[in-house]
Amino acid sequence: MKQKILKFMRFLRNKIPKRTPKNTIMWMRVPMSVNSKVEKEDLIFETMNHLERTIKINKNGRKICTQQRERQFV
C-alpha cells in the first residue's frame, strides 16, 4: 500500500508545473479603463518604456526582470 501511495505522489509531483526561478516574472498593475484615447496612448508608451528599461538580457540569452513596480493612478 505504501508503494502505491509513493508512486501516486511521484505521479502528482511530475504533473504539477515547476515553479519559476526568482526574478524571472514581472507583474504590473495598470488600469483596465481610461477616460480618453490620449490617456490610453500615454499609458501604453509609459509601460513600454518601463519594460525596455527593466528587462535585461543575460549572457545566456534568458531575459530577467531586475525590479518590480506597481503603477498607481489617481
Secondary structure, DSSP 8 states (H G I E B T S, - for coil): -HHHHHHHHHHHHHHS-----TTS-------S--SSHHHHHHHHHHHHHHHHHHEEE-TTS-EEE---------
